[in-house]
Amino acid sequence: MILFLVKLGFGKLTVDQKLNKANFIIGKLTGNPDFPVTDPTLAALTTATEEASAAAAAAETGDHQSVAIKKQKVAVLDKLMARLQSDINTKANGNVAKILGAGFEVSKPRTPAAKKGPVEGLTIKLGANPGEVVLKWKAIKGGSLNAIAYAENPVAGIEMRPVAQTTKSKITISNLQSGVVYYFRIAVINSAGVGPWSEAISIRVY
């Protein structure tokens, strides 16, 4: 069976298009039995969308402060939508009906392939700024995306949550809480679906 990936393309949209798309996806996910819980939550997405919309309206005056706030609020929405894409990709596991039902578009099907992974050589270090960590790992040929999941001070039975996706083999994760131990793991996503997760690696953030 050929599996499909979520197609977002959010970065190429205008601000108005981003707001329309975000509202459409929120509407499709509200009460959706295939995705009763999402990461980020629909409440967080709704708040970010409303704040970005208000900031965009305020920035029409053209003053520098309003424009800066608009960029900041839209950047927050961008990050949340990227996390949502990762979450839907993982939970839909290539099911085109579920992806479309969530309000996303579907990427073109690719030649069936074996699932890739697990990722090896995963390392972590503190970033240049407070609340940042930098993850690096060995790239795997034939992978389309690398999904990153994390948990805060996890205990047995707590599921790690998707936090980001990247096509590269290095990523900086920001806005983490000081003093908290975070655990991270990586999985490769390709046309065959989500591959096995790597061993978790941890670090205390400062």
C-alpha positions in Angstrom: 0.0 0.0 0.0 1.3 3.4 -0.9 1.3 5.9 1.9 0.9 9.6 1.7 2.4 12.6 3.6 0.8 15.8 4.7 1.5 18.7 2.3 1.5 22.0 4.2 3.4 24.6 2.1 2.6 27.2 4.8 5.8 29.1 4.3 4.9 30.1 0.8 1.6 31.6 1.6 0.7 35.2 2.2 -0.4 36.2 5.7 -4.0 36.3 4.7 -3.7 32.9 3.1 -2.1 31.5 6.2 -4.9 32.8 8.4 -7.5 31.3 6.1 -5.8 28.0 5.9 -5.3 27.8 9.7 -9.0 28.6 10.3 -10.0 26.0 7.7 -7.8 23.3 9.4 -9.1 24.2 12.9 -12.6 23.8 11.6 -11.9 20.4 10.0 -10.2 19.1 13.2 -12.9 20.3 15.6 -14.8 17.2 16.6 -12.8 15.1 14.2 -12.9 11.5 15.6 -9.6 10.6 13.9 -7.8 13.3 15.8 -9.5 13.8 19.2 -6.3 15.3 20.6 -3.7 17.2 18.6 -0.3 18.7 19.4 -0.5 21.6 19.5 -4.0 21.8 20.9 -6.8 23.4 18.9 -7.1 26.0 21.6 -3.5 27.0 21.2 -3.9 27.1 17.4 -7.0 29.2 17.7 -5.4 31.7 20.0 -2.3 31.9 17.8 -4.5 32.4 14.7 -6.6 35.1 16.4 -3.5 36.9 17.6 -1.9 36.8 14.2 -5.0 38.1 12.6 -5.3 41.0 15.1 -1.6 41.9 14.6 -2.0 41.8 10.8 -4.9 44.2 11.0 -3.0 46.5 13.3 0.0 46.5 11.1 -2.0 48.0 8.2 -1.0 51.4 9.7 2.5 50.7 8.6 4.2 51.7 11.9 7.4 49.8 12.7 6.2 48.4 16.0 3.0 47.0 14.7 4.8 45.4 11.7 7.3 43.8 14.1 4.5 42.4 16.3 2.8 41.1 13.2 5.9 39.2 12.1 6.3 37.8 15.7 2.7 36.6 15.8 2.8 35.0 12.3 6.1 33.3 13.2 4.4 31.7 16.2 1.6 30.5 14.0 4.1 29.1 11.5 5.8 27.0 14.2 2.5 25.7 15.6 1.4 24.7 12.1 4.7 22.9 11.5 4.1 21.0 14.8 0.6 20.1 13.7 1.8 18.8 10.4 4.2 16.5 12.2 1.4 15.4 14.6 -1.0 14.6 11.7 1.7 12.9 9.7 2.4 10.6 12.6 -1.2 9.8 13.6 -2.6 9.5 10.1 0.3 7.1 9.1 -0.2 7.7 5.4 -4.0 7.4 5.4 -5.1 9.8 2.7 -8.7 10.0 3.9 -7.5 11.0 7.4 -5.1 13.6 6.1 -7.8 15.2 3.9 -10.3 15.0 6.7 -7.9 17.0 8.8 -8.0 19.8 6.3 -4.6 19.3 4.9 -3.5 18.6 1.3 -1.7 15.4 0.4 1.7 15.1 -1.2 2.1 13.3 -4.5 2.5 9.5 -3.9 6.1 8.2 -4.2 7.5 4.9 -5.1 6.8 2.5 -2.3 9.8 2.1 0.0 10.8 0.4 3.2 10.5 2.4 6.4 13.9 4.0 7.3 15.7 4.0 10.6 16.2 4.0 13.4 18.3 7.1 13.3 21.8 6.7 14.8 24.4 9.1 16.2 21.9 11.3 17.9 23.6 14.0 20.0 22.3 17.0 22.0 23.8 20.1 23.5 22.7 23.4 24.9 22.1 26.1 22.3 23.5 29.7 22.2 20.4 31.2 23.9 18.5 30.3 27.1 15.9 27.6 26.6 17.6 26.2 23.4 19.0 22.8 22.5 20.7 21.6 19.4 20.1 18.1 18.1 22.3 16.4 15.4 22.2 12.9 14.0 23.4 10.8 11.0 21.3 11.4 7.9 19.6 8.4 6.4 19.3 8.2 2.6 15.8 7.8 1.3 14.2 9.7 4.1 11.9 12.6 3.3 11.5 14.1 6.7 12.9 13.7 10.2 10.3 13.9 13.0 11.4 15.1 16.4 9.4 14.2 19.5 10.1 15.2 23.1 8.9 14.8 26.7 9.5 16.7 29.9 10.8 14.6 32.8 9.0 11.6 31.4 7.9 8.7 33.5 6.9 5.2 32.4 3.8 5.3 30.2 4.0 8.9 29.2 4.1 9.3 25.4 6.6 11.6 23.8 5.0 14.4 21.8 5.9 15.6 18.3 7.7 19.0 18.4 9.1 19.6 14.9 10.0 18.2 11.5 13.0 18.9 9.3 14.6 17.6 6.1 18.1 18.3 7.6 20.1 16.3 10.1 20.4 19.1 12.6 17.8 21.3 14.3 17.6 23.9 17.1 14.6 23.6 19.5 13.8 26.8 21.3 11.4 28.1 24.0 12.1 25.3 26.4 11.8 25.7 30.2 14.9 26.3 32.3 15.7 23.6 34.8 13.6 21.0 33.1 15.1 17.7 31.8 13.9 17.1 28.3 14.1 13.8 26.4 14.2 13.7 22.6 14.1 11.1 19.9 14.0 11.1 16.1 12.2 9.1 13.5 12.4 9.1 9.7 9.3 9.6 7.6 9.2 8.5 3.9 6.6 7.2 1.6 6.4 4.0 3.6 5.4 5.9 6.7 7.0 6.7 10.0 10.1 4.6 10.7 11.2 3.3 14.1 12.1 5.8 16.7 15.7 6.3 17.9 16.8 5.8 21.4 15.8 8.8 23.5 18.5 11.3 24.6 18.1 13.8 27.4 19.5 17.1 28.6 18.7 19.6 31.4 17.9 23.0 29.9 19.3 26.2 31.4 
